[in-house]
Amino acid sequence: MDELCFMCKGQLEDGFTTFMTDLGTCIVIIKNVPAKICSQCGEVSYSDEVAKKIQKIINGLRDSITEVAITDYKTAA
Ligand SMILES: [Zn+2]
């Protein structure tokens, strides 16, 4: 069953994206994150599994970074 974009109901395609989040005191950038990307509007969504892994990576980095952390999903996970 195909998943549809919750924004525009466009077709979602598998791809990779760069996830970025601002924690207030520092910024975390995670490259090569597997995501569903809408072919119509470009909206990006993550599976529950990927979202949990992102959270885990952020939690692991939180205490060790000062300003910016750039990591790779494949090597950090
Ligand atoms: Zn869309």
N, CA, C, O and the ligand as a Tripos MOL2 file, in Angstrom:
@<TRIPOS>MOLECULE
protein
  309   307    78     0     0
PROTEIN
NO_CHARGES

@<TRIPOS>ATOM
      1 N           0.8510   -1.2050    0.0000 N.3       1 MET1
      2 CA          0.0000    0.0000    0.0000 C.3       1 MET1
      3 C           0.8830    1.2510    0.0000 C.2       1 MET1
      4 O           1.7870    1.3790    0.8250 O.2       1 MET1
      5 N           0.6220    2.1410   -0.9000 N.am      2 ASP2
      6 CA          1.4150    3.3620   -0.9850 C.3       2 ASP2
      7 C           0.9960    4.3580    0.0940 C.2       2 ASP2
      8 O          -0.1870    4.5300    0.3890 O.2       2 ASP2
      9 N           1.9970    5.0010    0.6650 N.am      3 GLU3
     10 CA          1.7180    6.0550    1.6250 C.3       3 GLU3
     11 C           1.5800    7.3750    0.8800 C.2       3 GLU3
     12 O           2.2470    7.6150   -0.1260 O.2       3 GLU3
     13 N           0.6990    8.2230    1.3970 N.am      4 LEU4
     14 CA          0.4940    9.5230    0.7610 C.3       4 LEU4
     15 C           0.9350   10.6540    1.6850 C.2       4 LEU4
     16 O           0.8810   10.5430    2.9100 O.2       4 LEU4
     17 N           1.3670   11.7290    1.0670 N.am      5 CYS5
     18 CA          1.8010   12.9120    1.7950 C.3       5 CYS5
     19 C           0.6460   13.4820    2.6140 C.2       5 CYS5
     20 O          -0.4550   13.6570    2.0930 O.2       5 CYS5
     21 N           0.8890   13.7740    3.8950 N.am      6 PHE6
     22 CA         -0.1990   14.3040    4.7290 C.3       6 PHE6
     23 C          -0.4880   15.7690    4.4250 C.2       6 PHE6
     24 O          -1.5070   16.3150    4.8480 O.2       6 PHE6
     25 N           0.4260   16.3990    3.6860 N.am      7 MET7
     26 CA          0.2400   17.7920    3.3210 C.3       7 MET7
     27 C          -0.6320   17.9270    2.0660 C.2       7 MET7
     28 O          -1.6130   18.6700    2.0480 O.2       7 MET7
     29 N          -0.2520   17.1980    1.0310 N.am      8 CYS8
     30 CA         -0.9010   17.4110   -0.2680 C.3       8 CYS8
     31 C          -1.4380   16.1370   -0.8960 C.2       8 CYS8
     32 O          -1.9870   16.1730   -1.9970 O.2       8 CYS8
     33 N          -1.2880   15.0060   -0.2070 N.am      9 LYS9
     34 CA         -1.7280   13.7020   -0.7150 C.3       9 LYS9
     35 C          -0.9410   13.2470   -1.9510 C.2       9 LYS9
     36 O          -1.4040   12.4140   -2.7310 O.2       9 LYS9
     37 N           0.2410   13.8090   -2.1050 N.am     10 GLY10
     38 CA          1.1060   13.3890   -3.2020 C.3      10 GLY10
     39 C           1.7580   12.0620   -2.8910 C.2      10 GLY10
     40 O           1.6480   11.5460   -1.7790 O.2      10 GLY10
     41 N           2.4300   11.5200   -3.8710 N.am     11 GLN11
     42 CA          3.0950   10.2310   -3.7250 C.3      11 GLN11
     43 C           4.4020   10.3790   -2.9480 C.2      11 GLN11
     44 O           5.2060   11.2650   -3.2390 O.2      11 GLN11
     45 N           4.6080    9.5110   -1.9620 N.am     12 LEU12
     46 CA          5.8560    9.5510   -1.2110 C.3      12 LEU12
     47 C           6.8780    8.6080   -1.8300 C.2      12 LEU12
     48 O           6.5550    7.4820   -2.2110 O.2      12 LEU12
     49 N           8.0950    9.0760   -1.9220 N.am     13 GLU13
     50 CA          9.1570    8.2550   -2.4700 C.3      13 GLU13
     51 C          10.2710    8.0810   -1.4450 C.2      13 GLU13
     52 O          10.5560    8.9800   -0.6540 O.2      13 GLU13
     53 N          10.8880    6.9160   -1.4770 N.am     14 ASP14
     54 CA         12.0130    6.6580   -0.5740 C.3      14 ASP14
     55 C          13.2290    7.4510   -1.0060 C.2      14 ASP14
     56 O          13.5450    7.5400   -2.1920 O.2      14 ASP14
     57 N          13.9000    8.0200   -0.0320 N.am     15 GLY15
     58 CA         15.1010    8.7690   -0.3500 C.3      15 GLY15
     59 C          15.9090    9.0360    0.9050 C.2      15 GLY15
     60 O          15.6430    8.4720    1.9670 O.2      15 GLY15
     61 N          16.8850    9.8910    0.7700 N.am     16 PHE16
     62 CA         17.7140   10.2560    1.9080 C.3      16 PHE16
     63 C          17.7170   11.7650    2.0510 C.2      16 PHE16
     64 O          17.6730   12.4980    1.0640 O.2      16 PHE16
     65 N          17.7690   12.2200    3.3010 N.am     17 THR17
     66 CA         17.7560   13.6470    3.5380 C.3      17 THR17
     67 C          18.7170   13.9970    4.6720 C.2      17 THR17
     68 O          19.1800   13.1260    5.4090 O.2      17 THR17
     69 N          18.9970   15.2650    4.7910 N.am     18 THR18
     70 CA         19.8220   15.7330    5.9020 C.3      18 THR18
     71 C          18.9160   16.2930    6.9790 C.2      18 THR18
     72 O          18.1700   17.2460    6.7520 O.2      18 THR18
     73 N          18.9900   15.6850    8.1600 N.am     19 PHE19
     74 CA         18.1740   16.1210    9.2820 C.3      19 PHE19
     75 C          18.9420   17.1580   10.0920 C.2      19 PHE19
     76 O          20.1170   16.9630   10.4040 O.2      19 PHE19
     77 N          18.2820   18.2520   10.4300 N.am     20 MET20
     78 CA         18.9380   19.2930   11.2010 C.3      20 MET20
     79 C          18.0290   19.7450   12.3400 C.2      20 MET20
     80 O          16.8340   19.9620   12.1400 O.2      20 MET20
     81 N          18.5970   19.8850   13.5290 N.am     21 THR21
     82 CA         17.7910   20.3640   14.6410 C.3      21 THR21
     83 C          18.6010   21.3100   15.5200 C.2      21 THR21
     84 O          19.8020   21.1240   15.7210 O.2      21 THR21
     85 N          17.9260   22.3150   16.0320 N.am     22 ASP22
     86 CA         18.5570   23.3030   16.9040 C.3      22 ASP22
     87 C          18.1390   22.9980   18.3400 C.2      22 ASP22
     88 O          16.9620   23.1030   18.6840 O.2      22 ASP22
     89 N          19.1090   22.6210   19.1760 N.am     23 LEU23
     90 CA         18.8010   22.2690   20.5620 C.3      23 LEU23
     91 C          18.8680   23.4770   21.4900 C.2      23 LEU23
     92 O          18.7620   23.3390   22.7090 O.2      23 LEU23
     93 N          19.0430   24.6500   20.9120 N.am     24 GLY24
     94 CA         19.1340   25.8530   21.7280 C.3      24 GLY24
     95 C          20.5750   26.2760   21.9190 C.2      24 GLY24
     96 O          20.9690   27.3780   21.5380 O.2      24 GLY24
     97 N          21.3570   25.3890   22.5140 N.am     25 THR25
     98 CA         22.7650   25.7110   22.7530 C.3      25 THR25
     99 C          23.6570   25.1570   21.6480 C.2      25 THR25
    100 O          24.8080   25.5690   21.5080 O.2      25 THR25
    101 N          23.1320   24.2350   20.8760 N.am     26 CYS26
    102 CA         23.9290   23.6320   19.8110 C.3      26 CYS26
    103 C          23.0230   23.1330   18.6930 C.2      26 CYS26
    104 O          21.8070   23.0120   18.8440 O.2      26 CYS26
    105 N          23.6650   22.8490   17.5690 N.am     27 ILE27
    106 CA         22.9360   22.3870   16.3910 C.3      27 ILE27
    107 C          23.4360   21.0000   16.0120 C.2      27 ILE27
    108 O          24.6420   20.7570   15.9660 O.2      27 ILE27
    109 N          22.5110   20.1010   15.7430 N.am     28 VAL28
    110 CA         22.8790   18.7530   15.3280 C.3      28 VAL28
    111 C          22.4470   18.5480   13.8790 C.2      28 VAL28
    112 O          21.3000   18.7980   13.5080 O.2      28 VAL28
    113 N          23.3950   18.0880   13.0770 N.am     29 ILE29
    114 CA         23.1220   17.7990   11.6730 C.3      29 ILE29
    115 C          23.4160   16.3190   11.4400 C.2      29 ILE29
    116 O          24.5160   15.8420   11.7190 O.2      29 ILE29
    117 N          22.4240   15.6020   10.9270 N.am     30 ILE30
    118 CA         22.6210   14.1830   10.6420 C.3      30 ILE30
    119 C          22.4210   13.9620    9.1390 C.2      30 ILE30
    120 O          21.3530   14.2330    8.5910 O.2      30 ILE30
    121 N          23.4620   13.4700    8.4990 N.am     31 LYS31
    122 CA         23.4050   13.2530    7.0510 C.3      31 LYS31
    123 C          22.8820   11.8640    6.7150 C.2      31 LYS31
    124 O          22.9320   10.9490    7.5370 O.2      31 LYS31
    125 N          22.3860   11.7250    5.5080 N.am     32 ASN32
    126 CA         21.9680   10.4190    4.9630 C.3      32 ASN32
    127 C          20.8940    9.7280    5.7870 C.2      32 ASN32
    128 O          20.9580    8.5200    6.0120 O.2      32 ASN32
    129 N          19.9090   10.4920    6.2350 N.am     33 VAL33
    130 CA         18.8020    9.9110    6.9890 C.3      33 VAL33
    131 C          17.7570    9.3840    6.0040 C.2      33 VAL33
    132 O          17.2750   10.1280    5.1500 O.2      33 VAL33
    133 N          17.4050    8.0970    6.1240 N.am     34 PRO34
    134 CA         16.3760    7.5590    5.2440 C.3      34 PRO34
    135 C          15.0360    8.2220    5.5220 C.2      34 PRO34
    136 O          14.6280    8.3370    6.6780 O.2      34 PRO34
    137 N          14.3530    8.6540    4.4800 N.am     35 ALA35
    138 CA         13.1000    9.3730    4.6750 C.3      35 ALA35
    139 C          12.1480    9.1070    3.5250 C.2      35 ALA35
    140 O          12.5370    8.6130    2.4660 O.2      35 ALA35
    141 N          10.8890    9.4470    3.7600 N.am     36 LYS36
    142 CA          9.8960    9.4510    2.6900 C.3      36 LYS36
    143 C           9.7650   10.8970    2.2300 C.2      36 LYS36
    144 O           9.4880   11.7920    3.0300 O.2      36 LYS36
    145 N           9.9630   11.1120    0.9490 N.am     37 ILE37
    146 CA          9.9220   12.4700    0.4320 C.3      37 ILE37
    147 C           8.7880   12.5830   -0.5900 C.2      37 ILE37
    148 O           8.6790   11.7770   -1.5140 O.2      37 ILE37
    149 N           7.9590   13.5930   -0.4020 N.am     38 CYS38
    150 CA          6.8220   13.7900   -1.3020 C.3      38 CYS38
    151 C           7.3160   14.2600   -2.6650 C.2      38 CYS38
    152 O           8.0780   15.2220   -2.7670 O.2      38 CYS38
    153 N           6.8710   13.5650   -3.7100 N.am     39 SER39
    154 CA          7.3120   13.9180   -5.0590 C.3      39 SER39
    155 C           6.6310   15.1910   -5.5340 C.2      39 SER39
    156 O           7.0450   15.7920   -6.5250 O.2      39 SER39
    157 N           5.5890   15.5980   -4.8280 N.am     40 GLN40
    158 CA          4.8150   16.7590   -5.2530 C.3      40 GLN40
    159 C           5.2240   18.0540   -4.5470 C.2      40 GLN40
    160 O           5.4590   19.0730   -5.1960 O.2      40 GLN40
    161 N           5.3080   18.0070   -3.2030 N.am     41 CYS41
    162 CA          5.5970   19.2480   -2.4740 C.3      41 CYS41
    163 C           6.9410   19.2140   -1.7350 C.2      41 CYS41
    164 O           7.3750   20.2270   -1.1880 O.2      41 CYS41
    165 N           7.5940   18.0530   -1.7200 N.am     42 GLY42
    166 CA          8.9040   17.9760   -1.0920 C.3      42 GLY42
    167 C           8.8690   17.7710    0.4070 C.2      42 GLY42
    168 O           9.9180   17.7650    1.0510 O.2      42 GLY42
    169 N           7.6870   17.6010    0.9770 N.am     43 GLU43
    170 CA          7.5400   17.3500    2.4110 C.3      43 GLU43
    171 C           8.2830   16.0620    2.7850 C.2      43 GLU43
    172 O           8.1750   15.0440    2.1020 O.2      43 GLU43
    173 N           9.0350   16.1320    3.8810 N.am     44 VAL44
    174 CA          9.8280   14.9890    4.3170 C.3      44 VAL44
    175 C           9.2130   14.3890    5.5700 C.2      44 VAL44
    176 O           8.8670   15.1210    6.4980 O.2      44 VAL44
    177 N           9.0700   13.0640    5.6140 N.am     45 SER45
    178 CA          8.6140   12.4230    6.8370 C.3      45 SER45
    179 C           9.4830   11.2070    7.1210 C.2      45 SER45
    180 O          10.0670   10.6080    6.2170 O.2      45 SER45
    181 N           9.5540   10.8570    8.4080 N.am     46 TYR46
    182 CA         10.3930    9.7460    8.8290 C.3      46 TYR46
    183 C           9.5250    8.6420    9.4080 C.2      46 TYR46
    184 O           8.4670    8.9030    9.9800 O.2      46 TYR46
    185 N           9.9810    7.4090    9.2550 N.am     47 SER47
    186 CA          9.2840    6.2980    9.8910 C.3      47 SER47
    187 C           9.5300    6.3690   11.3910 C.2      47 SER47
    188 O          10.4560    7.0440   11.8410 O.2      47 SER47
    189 N           8.6950    5.6680   12.1690 N.am     48 ASP48
    190 CA          8.8580    5.6620   13.6240 C.3      48 ASP48
    191 C          10.2430    5.1650   14.0120 C.2      48 ASP48
    192 O          10.8790    5.6820   14.9310 O.2      48 ASP48
    193 N          10.6860    4.1560   13.2940 N.am     49 GLU49
    194 CA         11.9850    3.5500   13.5870 C.3      49 GLU49
    195 C          13.1060    4.5630   13.3910 C.2      49 GLU49
    196 O          14.0050    4.6830   14.2240 O.2      49 GLU49
    197 N          13.0390    5.2930   12.2720 N.am     50 VAL50
    198 CA         14.0670    6.3010   11.9700 C.3      50 VAL50
    199 C          13.9950    7.4480   12.9680 C.2      50 VAL50
    200 O          15.0250    7.9460   13.4230 O.2      50 VAL50
    201 N          12.7800    7.8680   13.3080 N.am     51 ALA51
    202 CA         12.6100    8.9710   14.2630 C.3      51 ALA51
    203 C          13.2080    8.6140   15.6210 C.2      51 ALA51
    204 O          13.8180    9.4580   16.2770 O.2      51 ALA51
    205 N          13.0330    7.3570   16.0400 N.am     52 LYS52
    206 CA         13.5950    6.9020   17.3160 C.3      52 LYS52
    207 C          15.1070    6.9110   17.2640 C.2      52 LYS52
    208 O          15.7730    7.2950   18.2260 O.2      52 LYS52
    209 N          15.6430    6.4840   16.1330 N.am     53 LYS53
    210 CA         17.0900    6.4190   15.9630 C.3      53 LYS53
    211 C          17.6890    7.8270   15.9620 C.2      53 LYS53
    212 O          18.7570    8.0520   16.5300 O.2      53 LYS53
    213 N          17.0030    8.7620   15.3270 N.am     54 ILE54
    214 CA         17.4500   10.1560   15.3190 C.3      54 ILE54
    215 C          17.5090   10.6740   16.7550 C.2      54 ILE54
    216 O          18.4810   11.3140   17.1560 O.2      54 ILE54
    217 N          16.4570   10.3890   17.5200 N.am     55 GLN55
    218 CA         16.3950   10.8370   18.9130 C.3      55 GLN55
    219 C          17.5400   10.2510   19.7260 C.2      55 GLN55
    220 O          18.1310   10.9200   20.5740 O.2      55 GLN55
    221 N          17.8390    8.9940   19.4500 N.am     56 LYS56
    222 CA         18.9130    8.2880   20.1460 C.3      56 LYS56
    223 C          20.2680    8.9190   19.8230 C.2      56 LYS56
    224 O          21.1030    9.1150   20.7060 O.2      56 LYS56
    225 N          20.4660    9.2310   18.5520 N.am     57 ILE57
    226 CA         21.7180    9.8660   18.1210 C.3      57 ILE57
    227 C          21.8670   11.2270   18.8070 C.2      57 ILE57
    228 O          22.9410   11.5680   19.3040 O.2      57 ILE57
    229 N          20.7720   11.9990   18.8280 N.am     58 ILE58
    230 CA         20.8000   13.3290   19.4560 C.3      58 ILE58
    231 C          21.1130   13.2040   20.9460 C.2      58 ILE58
    232 O          21.9300   13.9550   21.4790 O.2      58 ILE58
    233 N          20.4600   12.2540   21.6120 N.am     59 ASN59
    234 CA         20.7010   12.0640   23.0390 C.3      59 ASN59
    235 C          22.1480   11.6910   23.3170 C.2      59 ASN59
    236 O          22.7270   12.1000   24.3240 O.2      59 ASN59
    237 N          22.7230   10.9100   22.4140 N.am     60 GLY60
    238 CA         24.1030   10.4920   22.5770 C.3      60 GLY60
    239 C          25.0800   11.6360   22.3680 C.2      60 GLY60
    240 O          26.1640   11.6550   22.9500 O.2      60 GLY60
    241 N          24.6870   12.5910   21.5310 N.am     61 LEU61
    242 CA         25.5700   13.7050   21.2020 C.3      61 LEU61
    243 C          25.4320   14.8750   22.1700 C.2      61 LEU61
    244 O          26.3740   15.6350   22.3920 O.2      61 LEU61
    245 N          24.2630   14.9960   22.7260 N.am     62 ARG62
    246 CA         23.8680   16.1720   23.5070 C.3      62 ARG62
    247 C          24.9230   16.6510   24.5100 C.2      62 ARG62
    248 O          25.1980   17.8460   24.6240 O.2      62 ARG62
    249 N          25.5050   15.6880   25.2340 N.am     63 ASP63
    250 CA         26.4480   16.0530   26.2940 C.3      63 ASP63
    251 C          27.8510   16.3480   25.7950 C.2      63 ASP63
    252 O          28.6590   16.9470   26.5060 O.2      63 ASP63
    253 N          28.1370   15.9280   24.5760 N.am     64 SER64
    254 CA         29.5230   16.0230   24.1100 C.3      64 SER64
    255 C          29.7630   17.1690   23.1270 C.2      64 SER64
    256 O          30.9090   17.4660   22.7920 O.2      64 SER64
    257 N          28.6960   17.8080   22.6680 N.am     65 ILE65
    258 CA         28.9030   18.8710   21.6830 C.3      65 ILE65
    259 C          28.7800   20.2560   22.2970 C.2      65 ILE65
    260 O          28.0470   20.4640   23.2640 O.2      65 ILE65
    261 N          29.5030   21.1830   21.7240 N.am     66 THR66
    262 CA         29.4650   22.5510   22.2290 C.3      66 THR66
    263 C          28.6510   23.4660   21.3060 C.2      66 THR66
    264 O          27.8130   24.2360   21.7740 O.2      66 THR66
    265 N          28.8990   23.3800   20.0070 N.am     67 GLU67
    266 CA         28.1790   24.2600   19.0860 C.3      67 GLU67
    267 C          27.4520   23.5210   17.9750 C.2      67 GLU67
    268 O          26.2290   23.5840   17.8540 O.2      67 GLU67
    269 N          28.2340   22.8230   17.1700 N.am     68 VAL68
    270 CA         27.6470   22.1230   16.0310 C.3      68 VAL68
    271 C          28.1810   20.6980   15.9660 C.2      68 VAL68
    272 O          29.3850   20.4720   16.0860 O.2      68 VAL68
    273 N          27.2880   19.7490   15.7760 N.am     69 ALA69
    274 CA         27.7110   18.3710   15.5620 C.3      69 ALA69
    275 C          27.1890   17.9120   14.2070 C.2      69 ALA69
    276 O          25.9990   18.0230   13.9150 O.2      69 ALA69
    277 N          28.0880   17.4030   13.3940 N.am     70 ILE70
    278 CA         27.6780   16.8460   12.1110 C.3      70 ILE70
    279 C          28.0300   15.3650   12.1340 C.2      70 ILE70
    280 O          29.1820   14.9760   12.3260 O.2      70 ILE70
    281 N          27.0020   14.5610   11.9330 N.am     71 THR71
    282 CA         27.2290   13.1310   11.9770 C.3      71 THR71
    283 C          26.5280   12.4650   10.7980 C.2      71 THR71
    284 O          25.7530   13.1000   10.0820 O.2      71 THR71
    285 N          26.8060   11.1970   10.6100 N.am     72 ASP72
    286 CA         26.2140   10.4650    9.5090 C.3      72 ASP72
    287 C          25.3090    9.3720   10.0850 C.2      72 ASP72
    288 O          25.7130    8.6110   10.9640 O.2      72 ASP72
    289 N          24.0930    9.3140    9.5750 N.am     73 TYR73
    290 CA         23.1200    8.3460   10.0920 C.3      73 TYR73
    291 C          23.6610    6.9220   10.0580 C.2      73 TYR73
    292 O          23.4640    6.1480   10.9950 O.2      73 TYR73
    293 N          24.3370    6.5920    8.9830 N.am     74 LYS74
    294 CA         24.8180    5.2200    8.7810 C.3      74 LYS74
    295 C          25.9010    4.8460    9.7870 C.2      74 LYS74
    296 O          25.9570    3.7020   10.2390 O.2      74 LYS74
    297 N          26.7550    5.7920   10.1390 N.am     75 THR75
    298 CA         27.8500    5.4660   11.0430 C.3      75 THR75
    299 C          27.4510    5.7210   12.5010 C.2      75 THR75
    300 O          27.9970    5.0920   13.4070 O.2      75 THR75
    301 N          26.5110    6.6300   12.7330 N.am     76 ALA76
    302 CA         26.1150    6.9700   14.1020 C.3      76 ALA76
    303 C          25.1140    5.9700   14.6740 C.2      76 ALA76
    304 O          25.0380    5.7800   15.8870 O.2      76 ALA76
    305 N          24.3630    5.3460   13.8070 N.am     77 ALA77
    306 CA         23.2800    4.4690   14.2490 C.3      77 ALA77
    307 C          23.7750    3.1040   14.7560 C.2      77 ALA77
    308 O          22.9690    2.2660   15.1590 O.2      77 ALA77
    309 ZN          3.2110   16.5930   -0.5140 Zn       78 ZN78
@<TRIPOS>BOND
     1     1     2 1
     2     2     3 1
     3     3     4 2
     4     3     5 am
     5     5     6 1
     6     6     7 1
     7     7     8 2
     8     7     9 am
     9     9    10 1
    10    10    11 1
    11    11    12 2
    12    11    13 am
    13    13    14 1
    14    14    15 1
    15    15    16 2
    16    15    17 am
    17    17    18 1
    18    18    19 1
    19    19    20 2
    20    19    21 am
    21    21    22 1
    22    22    23 1
    23    23    24 2
    24    23    25 am
    25    25    26 1
    26    26    27 1
    27    27    28 2
    28    27    29 am
    29    29    30 1
    30    30    31 1
    31    31    32 2
    32    31    33 am
    33    33    34 1
    34    34    35 1
    35    35    36 2
    36    35    37 am
    37    37    38 1
    38    38    39 1
    39    39    40 2
    40    39    41 am
    41    41    42 1
    42    42    43 1
    43    43    44 2
    44    43    45 am
    45    45    46 1
    46    46    47 1
    47    47    48 2
    48    47    49 am
    49    49    50 1
    50    50    51 1
    51    51    52 2
    52    51    53 am
    53    53    54 1
    54    54    55 1
    55    55    56 2
    56    55    57 am
    57    57    58 1
    58    58    59 1
    59    59    60 2
    60    59    61 am
    61    61    62 1
    62    62    63 1
    63    63    64 2
    64    63    65 am
    65    65    66 1
    66    66    67 1
    67    67    68 2
    68    67    69 am
    69    69    70 1
    70    70    71 1
    71    71    72 2
    72    71    73 am
    73    73    74 1
    74    74    75 1
    75    75    76 2
    76    75    77 am
    77    77    78 1
    78    78    79 1
    79    79    80 2
    80    79    81 am
    81    81    82 1
    82    82    83 1
    83    83    84 2
    84    83    85 am
    85    85    86 1
    86    86    87 1
    87    87    88 2
    88    87    89 am
    89    89    90 1
    90    90    91 1
    91    91    92 2
    92    91    93 am
    93    93    94 1
    94    94    95 1
    95    95    96 2
    96    95    97 am
    97    97    98 1
    98    98    99 1
    99    99   100 2
   100    99   101 am
   101   101   102 1
   102   102   103 1
   103   103   104 2
   104   103   105 am
   105   105   106 1
   106   106   107 1
   107   107   108 2
   108   107   109 am
   109   109   110 1
   110   110   111 1
   111   111   112 2
   112   111   113 am
   113   113   114 1
   114   114   115 1
   115   115   116 2
   116   115   117 am
   117   117   118 1
   118   118   119 1
   119   119   120 2
   120   119   121 am
   121   121   122 1
   122   122   123 1
   123   123   124 2
   124   123   125 am
   125   125   126 1
   126   126   127 1
   127   127   128 2
   128   127   129 am
   129   129   130 1
   130   130   131 1
   131   131   132 2
   132   131   133 am
   133   133   134 1
   134   134   135 1
   135   135   136 2
   136   135   137 am
   137   137   138 1
   138   138   139 1
   139   139   140 2
   140   139   141 am
   141   141   142 1
   142   142   143 1
   143   143   144 2
   144   143   145 am
   145   145   146 1
   146   146   147 1
   147   147   148 2
   148   147   149 am
   149   149   150 1
   150   150   151 1
   151   151   152 2
   152   151   153 am
   153   153   154 1
   154   154   155 1
   155   155   156 2
   156   155   157 am
   157   157   158 1
   158   158   159 1
   159   159   160 2
   160   159   161 am
   161   161   162 1
   162   162   163 1
   163   163   164 2
   164   163   165 am
   165   165   166 1
   166   166   167 1
   167   167   168 2
   168   167   169 am
   169   169   170 1
   170   170   171 1
   171   171   172 2
   172   171   173 am
   173   173   174 1
   174   174   175 1
   175   175   176 2
   176   175   177 am
   177   177   178 1
   178   178   179 1
   179   179   180 2
   180   179   181 am
   181   181   182 1
   182   182   183 1
   183   183   184 2
   184   183   185 am
   185   185   186 1
   186   186   187 1
   187   187   188 2
   188   187   189 am
   189   189   190 1
   190   190   191 1
   191   191   192 2
   192   191   193 am
   193   193   194 1
   194   194   195 1
   195   195   196 2
   196   195   197 am
   197   197   198 1
   198   198   199 1
   199   199   200 2
   200   199   201 am
   201   201   202 1
   202   202   203 1
   203   203   204 2
   204   203   205 am
   205   205   206 1
   206   206   207 1
   207   207   208 2
   208   207   209 am
   209   209   210 1
   210   210   211 1
   211   211   212 2
   212   211   213 am
   213   213   214 1
   214   214   215 1
   215   215   216 2
   216   215   217 am
   217   217   218 1
   218   218   219 1
   219   219   220 2
   220   219   221 am
   221   221   222 1
   222   222   223 1
   223   223   224 2
   224   223   225 am
   225   225   226 1
   226   226   227 1
   227   227   228 2
   228   227   229 am
   229   229   230 1
   230   230   231 1
   231   231   232 2
   232   231   233 am
   233   233   234 1
   234   234   235 1
   235   235   236 2
   236   235   237 am
   237   237   238 1
   238   238   239 1
   239   239   240 2
   240   239   241 am
   241   241   242 1
   242   242   243 1
   243   243   244 2
   244   243   245 am
   245   245   246 1
   246   246   247 1
   247   247   248 2
   248   247   249 am
   249   249   250 1
   250   250   251 1
   251   251   252 2
   252   251   253 am
   253   253   254 1
   254   254   255 1
   255   255   256 2
   256   255   257 am
   257   257   258 1
   258   258   259 1
   259   259   260 2
   260   259   261 am
   261   261   262 1
   262   262   263 1
   263   263   264 2
   264   263   265 am
   265   265   266 1
   266   266   267 1
   267   267   268 2
   268   267   269 am
   269   269   270 1
   270   270   271 1
   271   271   272 2
   272   271   273 am
   273   273   274 1
   274   274   275 1
   275   275   276 2
   276   275   277 am
   277   277   278 1
   278   278   279 1
   279   279   280 2
   280   279   281 am
   281   281   282 1
   282   282   283 1
   283   283   284 2
   284   283   285 am
   285   285   286 1
   286   286   287 1
   287   287   288 2
   288   287   289 am
   289   289   290 1
   290   290   291 1
   291   291   292 2
   292   291   293 am
   293   293   294 1
   294   294   295 1
   295   295   296 2
   296   295   297 am
   297   297   298 1
   298   298   299 1
   299   299   300 2
   300   299   301 am
   301   301   302 1
   302   302   303 1
   303   303   304 2
   304   303   305 am
   305   305   306 1
   306   306   307 1
   307   307   308 2
@<TRIPOS>SUBSTRUCTURE
     1 MET1         2 RESIDUE 1 A MET
     2 ASP2         6 RESIDUE 1 A ASP
     3 GLU3        10 RESIDUE 1 A GLU
     4 LEU4        14 RESIDUE 1 A LEU
     5 CYS5        18 RESIDUE 1 A CYS
     6 PHE6        22 RESIDUE 1 A PHE
     7 MET7        26 RESIDUE 1 A MET
     8 CYS8        30 RESIDUE 1 A CYS
     9 LYS9        34 RESIDUE 1 A LYS
    10 GLY10       38 RESIDUE 1 A GLY
    11 GLN11       42 RESIDUE 1 A GLN
    12 LEU12       46 RESIDUE 1 A LEU
    13 GLU13       50 RESIDUE 1 A GLU
    14 ASP14       54 RESIDUE 1 A ASP
    15 GLY15       58 RESIDUE 1 A GLY
    16 PHE16       62 RESIDUE 1 A PHE
    17 THR17       66 RESIDUE 1 A THR
    18 THR18       70 RESIDUE 1 A THR
    19 PHE19       74 RESIDUE 1 A PHE
    20 MET20       78 RESIDUE 1 A MET
    21 THR21       82 RESIDUE 1 A THR
    22 ASP22       86 RESIDUE 1 A ASP
    23 LEU23       90 RESIDUE 1 A LEU
    24 GLY24       94 RESIDUE 1 A GLY
    25 THR25       98 RESIDUE 1 A THR
    26 CYS26      102 RESIDUE 1 A CYS
    27 ILE27      106 RESIDUE 1 A ILE
    28 VAL28      110 RESIDUE 1 A VAL
    29 ILE29      114 RESIDUE 1 A ILE
    30 ILE30      118 RESIDUE 1 A ILE
    31 LYS31      122 RESIDUE 1 A LYS
    32 ASN32      126 RESIDUE 1 A ASN
    33 VAL33      130 RESIDUE 1 A VAL
    34 PRO34      134 RESIDUE 1 A PRO
    35 ALA35      138 RESIDUE 1 A ALA
    36 LYS36      142 RESIDUE 1 A LYS
    37 ILE37      146 RESIDUE 1 A ILE
    38 CYS38      150 RESIDUE 1 A CYS
    39 SER39      154 RESIDUE 1 A SER
    40 GLN40      158 RESIDUE 1 A GLN
    41 CYS41      162 RESIDUE 1 A CYS
    42 GLY42      166 RESIDUE 1 A GLY
    43 GLU43      170 RESIDUE 1 A GLU
    44 VAL44      174 RESIDUE 1 A VAL
    45 SER45      178 RESIDUE 1 A SER
    46 TYR46      182 RESIDUE 1 A TYR
    47 SER47      186 RESIDUE 1 A SER
    48 ASP48      190 RESIDUE 1 A ASP
    49 GLU49      194 RESIDUE 1 A GLU
    50 VAL50      198 RESIDUE 1 A VAL
    51 ALA51      202 RESIDUE 1 A ALA
    52 LYS52      206 RESIDUE 1 A LYS
    53 LYS53      210 RESIDUE 1 A LYS
    54 ILE54      214 RESIDUE 1 A ILE
    55 GLN55      218 RESIDUE 1 A GLN
    56 LYS56      222 RESIDUE 1 A LYS
    57 ILE57      226 RESIDUE 1 A ILE
    58 ILE58      230 RESIDUE 1 A ILE
    59 ASN59      234 RESIDUE 1 A ASN
    60 GLY60      238 RESIDUE 1 A GLY
    61 LEU61      242 RESIDUE 1 A LEU
    62 ARG62      246 RESIDUE 1 A ARG
    63 ASP63      250 RESIDUE 1 A ASP
    64 SER64      254 RESIDUE 1 A SER
    65 ILE65      258 RESIDUE 1 A ILE
    66 THR66      262 RESIDUE 1 A THR
    67 GLU67      266 RESIDUE 1 A GLU
    68 VAL68      270 RESIDUE 1 A VAL
    69 ALA69      274 RESIDUE 1 A ALA
    70 ILE70      278 RESIDUE 1 A ILE
    71 THR71      282 RESIDUE 1 A THR
    72 ASP72      286 RESIDUE 1 A ASP
    73 TYR73      290 RESIDUE 1 A TYR
    74 LYS74      294 RESIDUE 1 A LYS
    75 THR75      298 RESIDUE 1 A THR
    76 ALA76      302 RESIDUE 1 A ALA
    77 ALA77      306 RESIDUE 1 A ALA
    78 ZN78       309 GROUP 0 **** ****
